[in-house]
Amino acid sequence: MHLRRALLLMALVLGVAAVVEALVPVPRQRSAAPPSRPVVTPAPTDTGGTTRTVGFRYPPAAQPPVRRLPVGTHAILVVSSTETGQASLEGLGQVQAVEPGTPARFDLLMSGAGRYAVAFQPEAARAVRLGSLVVSGSGRRP
C-alpha cells in the first residue's frame, strides 16, 4: 500500500515537471544583435618622469651598495640570484620569489623619502642584506 502511494506520488511529480518544462519558453540566441562597439581607453600620457631600473645581486658584494632615487621616481627594482629564494624590500612590505635566470621584479613609485633595505633569503638559509634603496626629496640624505 505504501509502495503504491510512493510510486503514484513519484509519477505525479514527474508529470508536473514535464508539463512545466513544456510550458516554459526556451531562451533563444540573438543572432541579429547589433555589433558592440569596442571600448577605447586612452593611452597613458607621459608625465615627463622616467622609469629607472635598479639592480641588486646575490651573492652580494663585500660592501652592500646603496642606490639613491629622488622622491616621485618610478623605479623597477630587479633582484637576481644564483640560488632559489625570496627577495624582500623591508619597510615597503614587498616580497617576491627569485630563481636562477628568473629575477624578482618590483614595480615601485617612490612617493616618500626613506631608507629601505633590500634582502634575499636563500632556501634553508638566513636572510642576507643585498643593499639599500635611499629615497630623498631634493638630493639630501634622508
Contacts in CASP RR format, 6 or more apart in sequence:
PFRMAT RR
TARGET T0000
AUTHOR 0000-0000-0000
METHOD contacts of the structure
MODEL  1
MHLRRALLLMALVLGVAAVVEALVPVPRQRSAAPPSRPVVTPAPTDTGGT
TRTVGFRYPPAAQPPVRRLPVGTHAILVVSSTETGQASLEGLGQVQAVEP
GTPARFDLLMSGAGRYAVAFQPEAARAVRLGSLVVSGSGRRP
49 73 0 8 1.000
49 74 0 8 1.000
50 73 0 8 1.000
50 74 0 8 1.000
51 74 0 8 1.000
51 75 0 8 1.000
51 76 0 8 1.000
52 69 0 8 1.000
52 73 0 8 1.000
52 74 0 8 1.000
52 75 0 8 1.000
52 76 0 8 1.000
53 75 0 8 1.000
53 76 0 8 1.000
53 77 0 8 1.000
53 78 0 8 1.000
54 67 0 8 1.000
54 69 0 8 1.000
54 75 0 8 1.000
54 76 0 8 1.000
54 77 0 8 1.000
54 78 0 8 1.000
54 133 0 8 1.000
55 67 0 8 1.000
55 77 0 8 1.000
55 78 0 8 1.000
55 79 0 8 1.000
55 80 0 8 1.000
56 65 0 8 1.000
56 67 0 8 1.000
56 77 0 8 1.000
56 78 0 8 1.000
56 79 0 8 1.000
56 80 0 8 1.000
56 87 0 8 1.000
56 118 0 8 1.000
56 120 0 8 1.000
56 130 0 8 1.000
56 131 0 8 1.000
57 79 0 8 1.000
57 80 0 8 1.000
57 81 0 8 1.000
57 130 0 8 1.000
58 79 0 8 1.000
58 80 0 8 1.000
58 81 0 8 1.000
58 82 0 8 1.000
58 83 0 8 1.000
58 98 0 8 1.000
58 120 0 8 1.000
58 122 0 8 1.000
58 128 0 8 1.000
58 130 0 8 1.000
59 82 0 8 1.000
59 128 0 8 1.000
60 120 0 8 1.000
60 128 0 8 1.000
60 129 0 8 1.000
60 130 0 8 1.000
60 131 0 8 1.000
64 129 0 8 1.000
64 130 0 8 1.000
64 131 0 8 1.000
64 132 0 8 1.000
65 130 0 8 1.000
65 131 0 8 1.000
65 132 0 8 1.000
66 131 0 8 1.000
66 132 0 8 1.000
66 134 0 8 1.000
67 131 0 8 1.000
67 132 0 8 1.000
67 133 0 8 1.000
67 134 0 8 1.000
68 134 0 8 1.000
68 135 0 8 1.000
68 136 0 8 1.000
68 139 0 8 1.000
69 75 0 8 1.000
69 110 0 8 1.000
69 133 0 8 1.000
69 134 0 8 1.000
69 135 0 8 1.000
69 136 0 8 1.000
70 110 0 8 1.000
70 135 0 8 1.000
70 136 0 8 1.000
70 137 0 8 1.000
70 138 0 8 1.000
70 139 0 8 1.000
71 110 0 8 1.000
71 111 0 8 1.000
71 112 0 8 1.000
71 113 0 8 1.000
71 135 0 8 1.000
71 136 0 8 1.000
71 137 0 8 1.000
72 109 0 8 1.000
72 110 0 8 1.000
72 111 0 8 1.000
72 112 0 8 1.000
73 109 0 8 1.000
73 110 0 8 1.000
73 135 0 8 1.000
74 107 0 8 1.000
74 108 0 8 1.000
74 109 0 8 1.000
74 110 0 8 1.000
75 106 0 8 1.000
75 108 0 8 1.000
75 109 0 8 1.000
75 110 0 8 1.000
75 133 0 8 1.000
76 105 0 8 1.000
76 106 0 8 1.000
76 107 0 8 1.000
76 108 0 8 1.000
77 89 0 8 1.000
77 105 0 8 1.000
77 106 0 8 1.000
77 108 0 8 1.000
77 118 0 8 1.000
77 133 0 8 1.000
78 103 0 8 1.000
78 104 0 8 1.000
78 105 0 8 1.000
78 106 0 8 1.000
79 87 0 8 1.000
79 96 0 8 1.000
79 98 0 8 1.000
79 103 0 8 1.000
79 104 0 8 1.000
79 106 0 8 1.000
79 118 0 8 1.000
79 120 0 8 1.000
79 130 0 8 1.000
80 98 0 8 1.000
80 101 0 8 1.000
80 103 0 8 1.000
81 87 0 8 1.000
81 98 0 8 1.000
81 99 0 8 1.000
81 100 0 8 1.000
81 103 0 8 1.000
81 120 0 8 1.000
81 122 0 8 1.000
82 100 0 8 1.000
83 100 0 8 1.000
83 122 0 8 1.000
83 123 0 8 1.000
84 97 0 8 1.000
84 98 0 8 1.000
84 99 0 8 1.000
84 100 0 8 1.000
84 122 0 8 1.000
84 123 0 8 1.000
85 97 0 8 1.000
85 98 0 8 1.000
85 99 0 8 1.000
85 120 0 8 1.000
85 121 0 8 1.000
85 122 0 8 1.000
85 123 0 8 1.000
86 95 0 8 1.000
86 96 0 8 1.000
86 97 0 8 1.000
86 98 0 8 1.000
86 104 0 8 1.000
86 120 0 8 1.000
86 121 0 8 1.000
87 95 0 8 1.000
87 96 0 8 1.000
87 97 0 8 1.000
87 98 0 8 1.000
87 104 0 8 1.000
87 106 0 8 1.000
87 118 0 8 1.000
87 119 0 8 1.000
87 120 0 8 1.000
87 130 0 8 1.000
88 94 0 8 1.000
88 95 0 8 1.000
88 96 0 8 1.000
88 118 0 8 1.000
88 119 0 8 1.000
88 120 0 8 1.000
88 121 0 8 1.000
88 127 0 8 1.000
89 95 0 8 1.000
89 106 0 8 1.000
89 108 0 8 1.000
89 116 0 8 1.000
89 117 0 8 1.000
89 118 0 8 1.000
89 133 0 8 1.000
90 116 0 8 1.000
90 117 0 8 1.000
90 118 0 8 1.000
90 119 0 8 1.000
91 116 0 8 1.000
91 117 0 8 1.000
92 108 0 8 1.000
92 116 0 8 1.000
94 106 0 8 1.000
94 108 0 8 1.000
96 104 0 8 1.000
96 105 0 8 1.000
96 106 0 8 1.000
97 104 0 8 1.000
98 104 0 8 1.000
98 120 0 8 1.000
110 135 0 8 1.000
112 135 0 8 1.000
112 137 0 8 1.000
113 135 0 8 1.000
113 136 0 8 1.000
113 137 0 8 1.000
113 142 0 8 1.000
114 134 0 8 1.000
114 135 0 8 1.000
114 136 0 8 1.000
114 142 0 8 1.000
115 132 0 8 1.000
115 133 0 8 1.000
115 134 0 8 1.000
115 135 0 8 1.000
115 142 0 8 1.000
116 132 0 8 1.000
116 133 0 8 1.000
116 134 0 8 1.000
116 135 0 8 1.000
117 129 0 8 1.000
117 131 0 8 1.000
117 132 0 8 1.000
117 133 0 8 1.000
118 129 0 8 1.000
118 130 0 8 1.000
118 131 0 8 1.000
118 132 0 8 1.000
118 133 0 8 1.000
119 127 0 8 1.000
119 128 0 8 1.000
119 129 0 8 1.000
119 130 0 8 1.000
120 127 0 8 1.000
120 128 0 8 1.000
120 130 0 8 1.000
121 127 0 8 1.000
121 128 0 8 1.000
122 128 0 8 1.000
134 141 0 8 1.000
134 142 0 8 1.000
135 142 0 8 1.000
136 142 0 8 1.000
END
